[in-house]
Amino acid sequence: MGKEYKKLKPKDYNKVIYLNLSLTQLFLLNFNKALEYLETAKQGAGMMSLWPDEAKANITSLMTVNQNNFTAKVENPTFDSAYYIYINGTVSQNGKTQTGKLKTDRFANRTEGSILASNDPTESKVWIYKDNGETDFVVVNDKTTITTDKGLELKFIKYNGVFILVEKTADSSFKKYESSATEIYAEKDGKFELKQ
């Protein structure tokens, strides 16, 4: 950390220790313990620090991919369903609709992108595979919606700077599509928040 050990404050070395403990639990696939250690490490993080939430999101993603009993129903399972959601239906954005086999990322891509690239790898996309063999994609925004071939309406909401594919619940909140995660999102003043 660029500090002499004798000048370290307890919160600094506790942060390092508990982050490493969290990491070791990830290798053991003990995700609940990893989250517990992360919570302790967060106590040493500053208010403006982004890493605690990103670390928690990554652990949650690993929990989903590694679970033994996948309780979420995957509509169109494929060899890479752990990473991508496949939907038969239409994607609509700004008045334009495209139909075909659709694919979108299951988890947000948090990799650093280049602001010089027109095809930023961090942008959420929906790929459209058409019957004639052509492939197109749309870059997701808050106007992007999907209607499945079974009539289910889905939308992309922005939460913590990334887009998440959600379906509406009975109480007009939203939950992640094809996910066993318990997080419920509610809209407040045009922004989405985790429902307490």
DODRENVO-17729 format. One record per atom (N, C-alpha, C): residue number from 1; residue in one letter; x negated, y negated, z negated. Coordinates in Angstrom, 2 decimals, always signed. Layout:
<recs>
REC:num:residu:X:Y:Z
REC:NUM:A:X:Y:Z $
...
</recs>
This chain:
<recs>
REC:num:residu:X:Y:Z
REC:1:M:-0.82:+1.21:+0.00 $
REC:1:M:+0.00:+0.00:+0.00 $
REC:1:M:-0.85:-1.25:+0.00 $
REC:2:G:-2.17:-1.09:+0.08 $
REC:2:G:-3.05:-2.25:+0.13 $
REC:2:G:-3.24:-2.91:-1.22 $
REC:3:K:-2.99:-2.21:-2.31 $
REC:3:K:-3.18:-2.76:-3.64 $
REC:3:K:-4.09:-1.83:-4.43 $
REC:4:E:-4.84:-2.42:-5.34 $
REC:4:E:-5.62:-1.59:-6.25 $
REC:4:E:-4.67:-0.91:-7.22 $
REC:5:Y:-4.97:+0.33:-7.55 $
REC:5:Y:-4.07:+1.10:-8.40 $
REC:5:Y:-3.78:+0.39:-9.72 $
REC:6:K:-4.82:-0.20:-10.32 $
REC:6:K:-4.62:-0.84:-11.62 $
REC:6:K:-3.72:-2.06:-11.53 $
REC:7:K:-3.52:-2.60:-10.30 $
REC:7:K:-2.65:-3.76:-10.13 $
REC:7:K:-1.23:-3.38:-9.71 $
REC:8:L:-1.00:-2.09:-9.50 $
REC:8:L:+0.34:-1.65:-9.11 $
REC:8:L:+1.31:-1.76:-10.28 $
REC:9:K:+2.51:-2.18:-9.97 $
REC:9:K:+3.56:-2.22:-10.98 $
REC:9:K:+4.26:-0.86:-10.99 $
REC:10:P:+4.82:-0.47:-12.11 $
REC:10:P:+5.50:+0.84:-12.17 $
REC:10:P:+6.54:+1.02:-11.06 $
REC:11:K:+7.30:-0.04:-10.70 $
REC:11:K:+8.32:+0.14:-9.66 $
REC:11:K:+7.67:+0.46:-8.32 $
REC:12:D:+6.44:-0.05:-8.08 $
REC:12:D:+5.76:+0.25:-6.81 $
REC:12:D:+5.34:+1.71:-6.74 $
REC:13:Y:+4.67:+2.21:-7.79 $
REC:13:Y:+4.23:+3.60:-7.67 $
REC:13:Y:+5.37:+4.58:-7.87 $
REC:14:N:+6.41:+4.18:-8.60 $
REC:14:N:+7.60:+5.04:-8.68 $
REC:14:N:+8.26:+5.18:-7.30 $
REC:15:K:+8.27:+4.09:-6.54 $
REC:15:K:+8.85:+4.13:-5.20 $
REC:15:K:+8.09:+5.14:-4.33 $
REC:16:V:+6.77:+5.07:-4.36 $
REC:16:V:+5.94:+5.99:-3.56 $
REC:16:V:+6.15:+7.43:-4.02 $
REC:17:I:+6.14:+7.65:-5.33 $
REC:17:I:+6.29:+9.00:-5.87 $
REC:17:I:+7.65:+9.59:-5.48 $
REC:18:Y:+8.72:+8.82:-5.68 $
REC:18:Y:+10.05:+9.37:-5.42 $
REC:18:Y:+10.36:+9.50:-3.93 $
REC:19:L:+9.76:+8.66:-3.10 $
REC:19:L:+9.92:+8.86:-1.65 $
REC:19:L:+9.24:+10.15:-1.22 $
REC:20:N:+8.07:+10.43:-1.78 $
REC:20:N:+7.38:+11.68:-1.45 $
REC:20:N:+8.14:+12.89:-1.98 $
REC:21:L:+8.71:+12.76:-3.18 $
REC:21:L:+9.54:+13.85:-3.70 $
REC:21:L:+10.76:+14.08:-2.81 $
REC:22:S:+11.35:+13.00:-2.34 $
REC:22:S:+12.50:+13.11:-1.43 $
REC:22:S:+12.09:+13.84:-0.15 $
REC:23:L:+10.92:+13.48:+0.38 $
REC:23:L:+10.43:+14.11:+1.61 $
REC:23:L:+10.20:+15.60:+1.42 $
REC:24:T:+9.61:+16.00:+0.28 $
REC:24:T:+9.36:+17.43:+0.05 $
REC:24:T:+10.68:+18.20:-0.01 $
REC:25:Q:+11.72:+17.58:-0.57 $
REC:25:Q:+13.02:+18.25:-0.64 $
REC:25:Q:+13.64:+18.40:+0.75 $
REC:26:L:+13.34:+17.47:+1.65 $
REC:26:L:+13.82:+17.60:+3.03 $
REC:26:L:+13.24:+18.85:+3.68 $
REC:27:F:+11.94:+19.09:+3.46 $
REC:27:F:+11.30:+20.27:+4.04 $
REC:27:F:+11.89:+21.56:+3.47 $
REC:28:L:+12.38:+21.49:+2.23 $
REC:28:L:+13.00:+22.65:+1.59 $
REC:28:L:+14.49:+22.76:+1.92 $
REC:29:L:+15.01:+21.82:+2.71 $
REC:29:L:+16.43:+21.74:+3.08 $
REC:29:L:+17.31:+21.57:+1.85 $
REC:30:N:+16.74:+20.96:+0.80 $
REC:30:N:+17.50:+20.67:-0.42 $
REC:30:N:+17.94:+19.21:-0.34 $
REC:31:F:+18.98:+18.95:+0.45 $
REC:31:F:+19.35:+17.58:+0.80 $
REC:31:F:+19.93:+16.79:-0.36 $
REC:32:N:+20.68:+17.45:-1.23 $
REC:32:N:+21.25:+16.73:-2.37 $
REC:32:N:+20.15:+16.20:-3.28 $
REC:33:K:+19.11:+17.01:-3.50 $
REC:33:K:+17.99:+16.56:-4.33 $
REC:33:K:+17.22:+15.46:-3.61 $
REC:34:A:+17.10:+15.56:-2.27 $
REC:34:A:+16.42:+14.52:-1.50 $
REC:34:A:+17.15:+13.19:-1.65 $
REC:35:L:+18.49:+13.22:-1.61 $
REC:35:L:+19.27:+12.00:-1.79 $
REC:35:L:+19.13:+11.45:-3.22 $
REC:36:E:+19.05:+12.35:-4.18 $
REC:36:E:+18.89:+11.93:-5.58 $
REC:36:E:+17.55:+11.20:-5.76 $
REC:37:Y:+16.47:+11.77:-5.22 $
REC:37:Y:+15.16:+11.12:-5.31 $
REC:37:Y:+15.15:+9.79:-4.55 $
REC:38:L:+15.86:+9.75:-3.41 $
REC:38:L:+15.94:+8.51:-2.64 $
REC:38:L:+16.61:+7.41:-3.46 $
REC:39:E:+17.67:+7.77:-4.19 $
REC:39:E:+18.35:+6.78:-5.03 $
REC:39:E:+17.39:+6.19:-6.07 $
REC:40:T:+16.54:+7.03:-6.65 $
REC:40:T:+15.56:+6.54:-7.62 $
REC:40:T:+14.54:+5.64:-6.94 $
REC:41:A:+14.10:+6.04:-5.74 $
REC:41:A:+13.12:+5.23:-5.00 $
REC:41:A:+13.71:+3.88:-4.62 $
REC:42:K:+15.01:+3.84:-4.32 $
REC:42:K:+15.67:+2.58:-3.91 $
REC:42:K:+15.60:+1.51:-5.00 $
REC:43:Q:+15.46:+1.94:-6.25 $
REC:43:Q:+15.42:+0.98:-7.34 $
REC:43:Q:+14.19:+0.08:-7.25 $
REC:44:G:+13.16:+0.54:-6.53 $
REC:44:G:+11.96:-0.27:-6.34 $
REC:44:G:+11.97:-1.04:-5.04 $
REC:45:A:+13.06:-0.95:-4.27 $
REC:45:A:+13.12:-1.63:-2.97 $
REC:45:A:+13.71:-3.02:-3.15 $
REC:46:G:+13.26:-3.95:-2.35 $
REC:46:G:+13.79:-5.31:-2.39 $
REC:46:G:+15.19:-5.37:-1.79 $
REC:47:M:+15.89:-6.44:-2.09 $
REC:47:M:+17.26:-6.59:-1.60 $
REC:47:M:+17.34:-6.61:-0.07 $
REC:48:M:+16.29:-7.12:+0.58 $
REC:48:M:+16.32:-7.25:+2.04 $
REC:48:M:+15.76:-6.02:+2.74 $
REC:49:S:+15.34:-5.01:+1.98 $
REC:49:S:+14.73:-3.82:+2.57 $
REC:49:S:+15.78:-3.01:+3.32 $
REC:50:L:+15.42:-2.58:+4.53 $
REC:50:L:+16.35:-1.80:+5.36 $
REC:50:L:+16.14:-0.30:+5.22 $
REC:51:W:+14.94:+0.12:+4.72 $
REC:51:W:+14.64:+1.55:+4.78 $
REC:51:W:+15.55:+2.44:+3.94 $
REC:52:P:+16.09:+1.99:+2.77 $
REC:52:P:+16.92:+2.94:+2.01 $
REC:52:P:+18.14:+3.43:+2.79 $
REC:53:D:+18.85:+2.51:+3.46 $
REC:53:D:+20.04:+2.91:+4.21 $
REC:53:D:+19.69:+3.77:+5.42 $
REC:54:E:+18.58:+3.42:+6.10 $
REC:54:E:+18.18:+4.21:+7.26 $
REC:54:E:+17.74:+5.61:+6.83 $
REC:55:A:+17.01:+5.69:+5.69 $
REC:55:A:+16.59:+7.00:+5.19 $
REC:55:A:+17.81:+7.84:+4.82 $
REC:56:K:+18.81:+7.22:+4.19 $
REC:56:K:+20.02:+7.95:+3.81 $
REC:56:K:+20.76:+8.45:+5.05 $
REC:57:A:+20.83:+7.61:+6.09 $
REC:57:A:+21.50:+8.02:+7.33 $
REC:57:A:+20.79:+9.20:+7.97 $
REC:58:N:+19.45:+9.19:+7.94 $
REC:58:N:+18.68:+10.31:+8.52 $
REC:58:N:+18.91:+11.59:+7.73 $
REC:59:I:+18.94:+11.48:+6.39 $
REC:59:I:+19.18:+12.68:+5.56 $
REC:59:I:+20.58:+13.22:+5.83 $
REC:60:T:+21.57:+12.33:+5.94 $
REC:60:T:+22.94:+12.75:+6.22 $
REC:60:T:+23.02:+13.47:+7.57 $
REC:61:S:+22.29:+12.95:+8.56 $
REC:61:S:+22.25:+13.60:+9.87 $
REC:61:S:+21.66:+15.00:+9.77 $
REC:62:L:+20.56:+15.14:+9.01 $
REC:62:L:+19.93:+16.45:+8.84 $
REC:62:L:+20.86:+17.41:+8.10 $
REC:63:M:+21.63:+16.90:+7.16 $
REC:63:M:+22.59:+17.75:+6.44 $
REC:63:M:+23.61:+18.32:+7.43 $
REC:64:T:+24.07:+17.48:+8.34 $
REC:64:T:+25.07:+17.93:+9.32 $
REC:64:T:+24.49:+18.99:+10.24 $
REC:65:V:+23.27:+18.76:+10.72 $
REC:65:V:+22.65:+19.68:+11.68 $
REC:65:V:+22.30:+21.02:+11.02 $
REC:66:N:+21.94:+21.00:+9.73 $
REC:66:N:+21.45:+22.20:+9.06 $
REC:66:N:+22.47:+22.93:+8.20 $
REC:67:Q:+23.71:+22.47:+8.19 $
REC:67:Q:+24.66:+23.14:+7.31 $
REC:67:Q:+25.00:+24.54:+7.82 $
REC:68:N:+25.25:+25.44:+6.86 $
REC:68:N:+25.57:+26.83:+7.20 $
REC:68:N:+27.00:+26.97:+7.69 $
REC:69:N:+27.91:+26.29:+7.03 $
REC:69:N:+29.32:+26.35:+7.41 $
REC:69:N:+29.71:+25.00:+7.99 $
REC:70:F:+29.71:+24.91:+9.31 $
REC:70:F:+30.01:+23.64:+9.96 $
REC:70:F:+31.52:+23.47:+9.96 $
REC:71:T:+32.01:+22.62:+9.03 $
REC:71:T:+33.45:+22.49:+8.86 $
REC:71:T:+34.09:+21.58:+9.90 $
REC:72:A:+33.29:+20.74:+10.55 $
REC:72:A:+33.85:+19.86:+11.58 $
REC:72:A:+34.16:+20.69:+12.82 $
REC:73:K:+35.31:+20.43:+13.43 $
REC:73:K:+35.68:+21.15:+14.64 $
REC:73:K:+35.01:+20.49:+15.83 $
REC:74:V:+34.22:+21.26:+16.56 $
REC:74:V:+33.59:+20.78:+17.78 $
REC:74:V:+34.47:+21.21:+18.94 $
REC:75:E:+35.00:+20.22:+19.66 $
REC:75:E:+35.98:+20.50:+20.71 $
REC:75:E:+35.38:+21.25:+21.89 $
REC:76:N:+34.21:+20.80:+22.36 $
REC:76:N:+33.57:+21.42:+23.53 $
REC:76:N:+32.14:+21.84:+23.18 $
REC:77:P:+31.96:+22.95:+22.45 $
REC:77:P:+30.62:+23.32:+21.99 $
REC:77:P:+29.68:+23.67:+23.14 $
REC:78:T:+28.43:+23.20:+23.03 $
REC:78:T:+27.38:+23.54:+23.98 $
REC:78:T:+26.11:+23.81:+23.18 $
REC:79:F:+25.02:+24.12:+23.87 $
REC:79:F:+23.77:+24.43:+23.18 $
REC:79:F:+23.23:+23.23:+22.40 $
REC:80:D:+23.61:+22.01:+22.76 $
REC:80:D:+23.08:+20.83:+22.06 $
REC:80:D:+24.18:+20.02:+21.37 $
REC:81:S:+25.25:+20.71:+20.96 $
REC:81:S:+26.37:+20.01:+20.29 $
REC:81:S:+25.95:+19.38:+18.96 $
REC:82:A:+24.85:+19.85:+18.38 $
REC:82:A:+24.39:+19.23:+17.13 $
REC:82:A:+23.96:+17.79:+17.36 $
REC:83:Y:+23.58:+17.46:+18.59 $
REC:83:Y:+23.05:+16.13:+18.89 $
REC:83:Y:+23.97:+15.29:+19.77 $
REC:84:Y:+24.83:+15.94:+20.56 $
REC:84:Y:+25.70:+15.21:+21.47 $
REC:84:Y:+27.15:+15.65:+21.30 $
REC:85:I:+28.06:+14.72:+21.53 $
REC:85:I:+29.49:+15.00:+21.54 $
REC:85:I:+29.93:+15.06:+23.00 $
REC:86:Y:+30.61:+16.14:+23.37 $
REC:86:Y:+31.13:+16.30:+24.72 $
REC:86:Y:+32.64:+16.19:+24.70 $
REC:87:I:+33.19:+15.38:+25.59 $
REC:87:I:+34.62:+15.12:+25.62 $
REC:87:I:+35.10:+15.18:+27.06 $
REC:88:N:+36.21:+15.85:+27.28 $
REC:88:N:+36.87:+15.79:+28.58 $
REC:88:N:+37.93:+14.71:+28.50 $
REC:89:G:+37.83:+13.72:+29.37 $
REC:89:G:+38.80:+12.63:+29.32 $
REC:89:G:+38.34:+11.41:+30.06 $
REC:90:T:+38.77:+10.23:+29.57 $
REC:90:T:+38.44:+8.97:+30.23 $
REC:90:T:+37.78:+8.01:+29.25 $
REC:91:V:+36.87:+7.21:+29.77 $
REC:91:V:+36.26:+6.14:+28.99 $
REC:91:V:+36.70:+4.83:+29.62 $
REC:92:S:+37.12:+3.90:+28.77 $
REC:92:S:+37.59:+2.60:+29.25 $
REC:92:S:+36.78:+1.49:+28.59 $
REC:93:Q:+36.48:+0.48:+29.40 $
REC:93:Q:+35.73:-0.67:+28.88 $
REC:93:Q:+36.00:-1.86:+29.79 $
REC:94:N:+36.46:-2.96:+29.17 $
REC:94:N:+36.71:-4.21:+29.90 $
REC:94:N:+37.59:-4.00:+31.14 $
REC:95:G:+38.65:-3.20:+31.00 $
REC:95:G:+39.60:-3.01:+32.09 $
REC:95:G:+39.21:-1.96:+33.11 $
REC:96:K:+38.00:-1.40:+33.02 $
REC:96:K:+37.55:-0.36:+33.96 $
REC:96:K:+37.63:+0.99:+33.27 $
REC:97:T:+38.19:+1.99:+33.98 $
REC:97:T:+38.34:+3.33:+33.42 $
REC:97:T:+37.65:+4.34:+34.33 $
REC:98:Q:+36.92:+5.27:+33.72 $
REC:98:Q:+36.26:+6.34:+34.46 $
REC:98:Q:+36.62:+7.67:+33.81 $
REC:99:T:+36.88:+8.66:+34.65 $
REC:99:T:+37.31:+9.98:+34.18 $
REC:99:T:+36.26:+11.02:+34.52 $
REC:100:G:+36.10:+12.00:+33.63 $
REC:100:G:+35.17:+13.10:+33.88 $
REC:100:G:+34.82:+13.80:+32.59 $
REC:101:K:+33.72:+14.53:+32.63 $
REC:101:K:+33.18:+15.13:+31.41 $
REC:101:K:+32.27:+14.07:+30.80 $
REC:102:L:+32.54:+13.70:+29.55 $
REC:102:L:+31.82:+12.62:+28.89 $
REC:102:L:+30.85:+13.18:+27.86 $
REC:103:K:+29.75:+12.46:+27.67 $
REC:103:K:+28.76:+12.84:+26.66 $
REC:103:K:+28.29:+11.58:+25.95 $
REC:104:T:+28.18:+11.64:+24.61 $
REC:104:T:+27.63:+10.52:+23.86 $
REC:104:T:+26.83:+11.07:+22.69 $
REC:105:D:+25.91:+10.26:+22.17 $
REC:105:D:+25.07:+10.68:+21.05 $
REC:105:D:+25.92:+10.92:+19.81 $
REC:106:R:+25.62:+11.98:+19.08 $
REC:106:R:+26.32:+12.24:+17.82 $
REC:106:R:+25.80:+11.32:+16.72 $
REC:107:F:+24.50:+10.99:+16.76 $
REC:107:F:+23.88:+10.12:+15.76 $
REC:107:F:+23.30:+8.90:+16.44 $
REC:108:A:+23.25:+7.80:+15.71 $
REC:108:A:+22.68:+6.57:+16.24 $
REC:108:A:+21.20:+6.77:+16.53 $
REC:109:N:+20.74:+6.23:+17.66 $
REC:109:N:+19.33:+6.27:+18.01 $
REC:109:N:+18.65:+5.07:+17.38 $
REC:110:R:+17.80:+5.30:+16.38 $
REC:110:R:+17.16:+4.20:+15.66 $
REC:110:R:+15.72:+3.98:+16.13 $
REC:111:T:+15.34:+4.60:+17.25 $
REC:111:T:+14.00:+4.42:+17.77 $
REC:111:T:+13.81:+2.98:+18.24 $
REC:112:E:+12.62:+2.45:+18.06 $
REC:112:E:+12.33:+1.09:+18.54 $
REC:112:E:+12.48:+1.04:+20.05 $
REC:113:G:+13.17:+0.07:+20.52 $
REC:113:G:+13.31:-0.12:+21.96 $
REC:113:G:+12.53:-1.34:+22.42 $
REC:114:S:+12.48:-1.54:+23.71 $
REC:114:S:+11.78:-2.69:+24.26 $
REC:114:S:+12.80:-3.71:+24.73 $
REC:115:I:+12.63:-4.96:+24.32 $
REC:115:I:+13.56:-6.00:+24.77 $
REC:115:I:+13.35:-6.33:+26.24 $
REC:116:L:+12.24:-5.85:+26.80 $
REC:116:L:+11.97:-6.11:+28.21 $
REC:116:L:+12.66:-5.09:+29.11 $
REC:117:A:+13.06:-3.95:+28.53 $
REC:117:A:+13.65:-2.89:+29.35 $
REC:117:A:+15.14:-3.13:+29.49 $
REC:118:S:+15.65:-2.98:+30.71 $
REC:118:S:+17.08:-3.16:+30.92 $
REC:118:S:+17.85:-1.95:+30.41 $
REC:119:N:+17.19:-0.81:+30.34 $
REC:119:N:+17.81:+0.41:+29.86 $
REC:119:N:+17.25:+0.71:+28.47 $
REC:120:D:+17.66:-0.07:+27.49 $
REC:120:D:+17.13:+0.04:+26.12 $
REC:120:D:+17.54:+1.38:+25.52 $
REC:121:P:+16.56:+2.21:+25.09 $
REC:121:P:+16.91:+3.54:+24.56 $
REC:121:P:+17.69:+3.49:+23.26 $
REC:122:T:+17.72:+2.36:+22.60 $
REC:122:T:+18.46:+2.28:+21.33 $
REC:122:T:+19.94:+1.98:+21.55 $
REC:123:E:+20.33:+1.61:+22.76 $
REC:123:E:+21.73:+1.28:+23.04 $
REC:123:E:+22.57:+2.55:+23.12 $
REC:124:S:+23.72:+2.53:+22.48 $
REC:124:S:+24.64:+3.67:+22.58 $
REC:124:S:+25.24:+3.70:+23.99 $
REC:125:K:+25.38:+4.90:+24.52 $
REC:125:K:+25.91:+5.06:+25.88 $
REC:125:K:+26.92:+6.20:+25.91 $
REC:126:V:+27.78:+6.15:+26.91 $
REC:126:V:+28.63:+7.29:+27.24 $
REC:126:V:+28.27:+7.66:+28.67 $
REC:127:W:+27.84:+8.92:+28.88 $
REC:127:W:+27.55:+9.41:+30.22 $
REC:127:W:+28.81:+10.02:+30.79 $
REC:128:I:+29.08:+9.77:+32.07 $
REC:128:I:+30.26:+10.31:+32.74 $
REC:128:I:+29.77:+11.23:+33.86 $
REC:129:Y:+30.11:+12.51:+33.74 $
REC:129:Y:+29.77:+13.50:+34.76 $
REC:129:Y:+31.01:+13.77:+35.58 $
REC:130:K:+30.95:+13.41:+36.87 $
REC:130:K:+32.13:+13.50:+37.73 $
REC:130:K:+32.14:+14.83:+38.49 $
REC:131:D:+33.33:+15.19:+38.98 $
REC:131:D:+33.49:+16.47:+39.69 $
REC:131:D:+32.63:+16.55:+40.95 $
REC:132:N:+32.35:+15.40:+41.58 $
REC:132:N:+31.57:+15.41:+42.82 $
REC:132:N:+30.06:+15.48:+42.56 $
REC:133:G:+29.65:+15.65:+41.29 $
REC:133:G:+28.24:+15.77:+40.96 $
REC:133:G:+27.57:+14.47:+40.57 $
REC:134:E:+28.26:+13.35:+40.76 $
REC:134:E:+27.67:+12.05:+40.39 $
REC:134:E:+27.70:+11.88:+38.87 $
REC:135:T:+26.72:+11.12:+38.39 $
REC:135:T:+26.66:+10.78:+36.97 $
REC:135:T:+26.57:+9.28:+36.83 $
REC:136:D:+27.32:+8.73:+35.91 $
REC:136:D:+27.29:+7.31:+35.62 $
REC:136:D:+27.24:+7.16:+34.11 $
REC:137:F:+27.01:+5.96:+33.63 $
REC:137:F:+27.09:+5.74:+32.19 $
REC:137:F:+27.56:+4.33:+31.92 $
REC:138:V:+28.12:+4.13:+30.74 $
REC:138:V:+28.46:+2.79:+30.28 $
REC:138:V:+27.73:+2.56:+28.97 $
REC:139:V:+27.22:+1.34:+28.80 $
REC:139:V:+26.62:+0.96:+27.53 $
REC:139:V:+27.76:+0.56:+26.60 $
REC:140:V:+27.80:+1.16:+25.44 $
REC:140:V:+28.91:+0.99:+24.51 $
REC:140:V:+28.95:-0.42:+23.94 $
REC:141:N:+30.18:-0.97:+23.84 $
REC:141:N:+30.41:-2.19:+23.07 $
REC:141:N:+31.69:-1.99:+22.26 $
REC:142:D:+32.13:-3.02:+21.56 $
REC:142:D:+33.30:-2.86:+20.69 $
REC:142:D:+34.62:-2.78:+21.47 $
REC:143:K:+34.56:-2.84:+22.79 $
REC:143:K:+35.75:-2.70:+23.63 $
REC:143:K:+35.81:-1.32:+24.29 $
REC:144:T:+34.83:-0.46:+23.98 $
REC:144:T:+34.76:+0.86:+24.60 $
REC:144:T:+35.67:+1.83:+23.86 $
REC:145:T:+36.57:+2.45:+24.60 $
REC:145:T:+37.47:+3.46:+24.02 $
REC:145:T:+37.43:+4.71:+24.88 $
REC:146:I:+37.79:+5.81:+24.26 $
REC:146:I:+37.85:+7.09:+24.96 $
REC:146:I:+39.21:+7.70:+24.68 $
REC:147:T:+39.83:+8.24:+25.73 $
REC:147:T:+41.05:+9.02:+25.57 $
REC:147:T:+40.74:+10.43:+26.04 $
REC:148:T:+40.91:+11.41:+25.13 $
REC:148:T:+40.61:+12.79:+25.50 $
REC:148:T:+41.71:+13.33:+26.41 $
REC:149:D:+41.41:+14.44:+27.07 $
REC:149:D:+42.41:+15.04:+27.95 $
REC:149:D:+43.61:+15.57:+27.16 $
REC:150:K:+43.49:+15.62:+25.83 $
REC:150:K:+44.61:+16.03:+24.98 $
REC:150:K:+45.35:+14.83:+24.40 $
REC:151:G:+44.98:+13.60:+24.82 $
REC:151:G:+45.69:+12.40:+24.42 $
REC:151:G:+45.18:+11.73:+23.14 $
REC:152:L:+44.10:+12.23:+22.54 $
REC:152:L:+43.56:+11.61:+21.32 $
REC:152:L:+42.79:+10.34:+21.70 $
REC:153:E:+43.10:+9.23:+21.02 $
REC:153:E:+42.41:+7.97:+21.31 $
REC:153:E:+41.28:+7.75:+20.31 $
REC:154:L:+40.09:+7.50:+20.85 $
REC:154:L:+38.89:+7.26:+20.05 $
REC:154:L:+38.34:+5.89:+20.38 $
REC:155:K:+37.58:+5.32:+19.46 $
REC:155:K:+36.95:+4.03:+19.76 $
REC:155:K:+35.58:+3.98:+19.11 $
REC:156:F:+34.77:+3.06:+19.60 $
REC:156:F:+33.46:+2.83:+19.01 $
REC:156:F:+33.55:+1.62:+18.10 $
REC:157:I:+33.10:+1.78:+16.86 $
REC:157:I:+33.05:+0.65:+15.93 $
REC:157:I:+31.60:+0.37:+15.59 $
REC:158:K:+31.31:-0.89:+15.31 $
REC:158:K:+29.94:-1.26:+14.95 $
REC:158:K:+29.82:-1.28:+13.44 $
REC:159:Y:+28.86:-0.51:+12.91 $
REC:159:Y:+28.62:-0.47:+11.47 $
REC:159:Y:+27.10:-0.44:+11.25 $
REC:160:N:+26.62:-1.36:+10.44 $
REC:160:N:+25.16:-1.48:+10.18 $
REC:160:N:+24.35:-1.59:+11.47 $
REC:161:G:+24.89:-2.31:+12.44 $
REC:161:G:+24.13:-2.59:+13.66 $
REC:161:G:+24.15:-1.48:+14.70 $
REC:162:V:+24.87:-0.37:+14.46 $
REC:162:V:+24.95:+0.71:+15.45 $
REC:162:V:+26.41:+1.05:+15.69 $
REC:163:F:+26.69:+1.64:+16.85 $
REC:163:F:+28.05:+2.03:+17.20 $
REC:163:F:+28.30:+3.48:+16.79 $
REC:164:I:+29.49:+3.70:+16.23 $
REC:164:I:+29.90:+5.03:+15.78 $
REC:164:I:+31.22:+5.38:+16.47 $
REC:165:L:+31.33:+6.60:+16.98 $
REC:165:L:+32.57:+7.05:+17.60 $
REC:165:L:+33.51:+7.54:+16.49 $
REC:166:V:+34.71:+6.93:+16.42 $
REC:166:V:+35.64:+7.23:+15.33 $
REC:166:V:+37.04:+7.53:+15.87 $
REC:167:E:+37.84:+8.17:+15.01 $
REC:167:E:+39.26:+8.36:+15.27 $
REC:167:E:+40.03:+7.75:+14.13 $
REC:168:K:+41.23:+7.29:+14.43 $
REC:168:K:+42.06:+6.62:+13.42 $
REC:168:K:+42.67:+7.65:+12.49 $
REC:169:T:+42.70:+7.33:+11.19 $
REC:169:T:+43.33:+8.21:+10.20 $
REC:169:T:+44.76:+7.75:+9.97 $
REC:170:A:+45.51:+8.51:+9.18 $
REC:170:A:+46.92:+8.21:+8.94 $
REC:170:A:+47.13:+6.85:+8.28 $
REC:171:D:+46.14:+6.39:+7.49 $
REC:171:D:+46.30:+5.10:+6.80 $
REC:171:D:+45.64:+3.94:+7.56 $
REC:172:S:+45.46:+4.13:+8.86 $
REC:172:S:+44.87:+3.11:+9.75 $
REC:172:S:+43.42:+2.77:+9.42 $
REC:173:S:+42.73:+3.67:+8.73 $
REC:173:S:+41.28:+3.57:+8.58 $
REC:173:S:+40.66:+4.42:+9.69 $
REC:174:F:+39.35:+4.60:+9.63 $
REC:174:F:+38.67:+5.37:+10.67 $
REC:174:F:+37.68:+6.34:+10.05 $
REC:175:K:+37.52:+7.51:+10.70 $
REC:175:K:+36.48:+8.46:+10.29 $
REC:175:K:+35.72:+8.90:+11.53 $
REC:176:K:+34.48:+9.33:+11.31 $
REC:176:K:+33.67:+9.77:+12.44 $
REC:176:K:+34.35:+10.93:+13.15 $
REC:177:Y:+34.32:+10.87:+14.47 $
REC:177:Y:+34.89:+11.94:+15.28 $
REC:177:Y:+33.99:+13.17:+15.22 $
REC:178:E:+34.58:+14.34:+15.15 $
REC:178:E:+33.86:+15.61:+15.05 $
REC:178:E:+32.79:+15.57:+13.96 $
REC:179:S:+33.17:+15.17:+12.78 $
REC:179:S:+32.23:+15.11:+11.67 $
REC:179:S:+32.93:+15.56:+10.39 $
REC:180:S:+32.17:+16.28:+9.55 $
REC:180:S:+32.70:+16.66:+8.25 $
REC:180:S:+32.32:+15.63:+7.19 $
REC:181:A:+31.69:+14.53:+7.61 $
REC:181:A:+31.30:+13.47:+6.67 $
REC:181:A:+32.56:+12.89:+6.03 $
REC:182:T:+32.43:+12.49:+4.77 $
REC:182:T:+33.59:+11.98:+4.03 $
REC:182:T:+33.74:+10.47:+4.12 $
REC:183:E:+32.81:+9.79:+4.79 $
REC:183:E:+32.88:+8.33:+4.87 $
REC:183:E:+34.10:+7.89:+5.66 $
REC:184:I:+34.83:+6.92:+5.11 $
REC:184:I:+35.98:+6.33:+5.77 $
REC:184:I:+35.66:+4.85:+5.98 $
REC:185:Y:+35.91:+4.35:+7.19 $
REC:185:Y:+35.62:+2.96:+7.54 $
REC:185:Y:+36.90:+2.17:+7.64 $
REC:186:A:+36.90:+0.99:+7.07 $
REC:186:A:+38.07:+0.11:+7.13 $
REC:186:A:+37.65:-1.22:+7.73 $
REC:187:E:+38.55:-1.84:+8.50 $
REC:187:E:+38.24:-3.12:+9.13 $
REC:187:E:+38.66:-4.25:+8.20 $
REC:188:K:+37.74:-5.19:+8.02 $
REC:188:K:+38.02:-6.36:+7.17 $
REC:188:K:+37.39:-7.57:+7.83 $
REC:189:D:+38.23:-8.55:+8.17 $
REC:189:D:+37.78:-9.79:+8.81 $
REC:189:D:+36.95:-9.51:+10.07 $
REC:190:G:+37.40:-8.54:+10.87 $
REC:190:G:+36.74:-8.24:+12.13 $
REC:190:G:+35.50:-7.40:+12.01 $
REC:191:K:+35.11:-6.99:+10.79 $
REC:191:K:+33.93:-6.14:+10.58 $
REC:191:K:+34.37:-4.86:+9.89 $
REC:192:F:+33.57:-3.81:+10.04 $
REC:192:F:+33.90:-2.53:+9.44 $
REC:192:F:+33.03:-2.30:+8.20 $
REC:193:E:+33.68:-1.80:+7.15 $
REC:193:E:+33.00:-1.52:+5.89 $
REC:193:E:+33.36:-0.12:+5.44 $
REC:194:L:+32.48:+0.49:+4.65 $
REC:194:L:+32.81:+1.76:+4.04 $
REC:194:L:+33.92:+1.54:+3.02 $
REC:195:K:+34.93:+2.37:+3.09 $
REC:195:K:+36.05:+2.25:+2.16 $
REC:195:K:+35.64:+2.82:+0.80 $
REC:196:Q:+35.88:+2.07:-0.25 $
REC:196:Q:+35.49:+2.51:-1.60 $
REC:196:Q:+36.60:+3.38:-2.21 $
</recs>
